[in-house]
Amino acid sequence: MDPTQTKLIEAAGEVFARRGFRGATVREICGRAKANVAAINYHFGSKEALYAQVLRSWIRRAEEKYPIHEASKAGTPEEKLVAFVRAFLARVSDPDRPDWHTQVIAREMAEPSKEFRDLLEETVRPLQNGLGAIVAEILGAKPTDIRVRRSVYSILGQCVYYRSSRAFIHALNPELALTPARVSEIADHIAEFSIQALRGMRSSRRRA
């Protein structure tokens, strides 16, 4: 990526995080990036297109650094789940992730934009479907089964909680807080907890 594009994305991320999309101005973004006021149109075409790149910027880097799709190459379904959770937790706990990206995503969770919905379809749905395939194997069910789909959100919810509530966890139980050094330990716990729950669901279905 062109150095000017990188500077614009970083500057825009900080401004969007603080002011939101509507409150951010092209002039302020270009000023922070020390770029000509016409730079956004030149490099991205529009403020909306720049915003889409801001949303994708960290996710693109995270996909390269922590390739979750590699989990499908592990051995047993249980081993695949462990690999998936480890990669996912590593992504959300990466210390290199800029604070502004977390803040921009938090804004989007409250009021999703078209750019964010597009991002969900491009990046989150494939991730969700990949986890669904693993869960379906463990449950012995089809990926479209409602129990599989709910279990996917239950597993992702455990992972996301460690990130979204890290200040809360650190204040009450700092020894349990998610850090890069604890990724494997916490991931293994989440995976084991989930595997036992899925096995229990499968057994109860057989008895029914």
Order of alpha helices (4+ residues) and beta strands (2+ residues): alpha-alpha-alpha-alpha-alpha-alpha-alpha-alpha-alpha-alpha-alpha
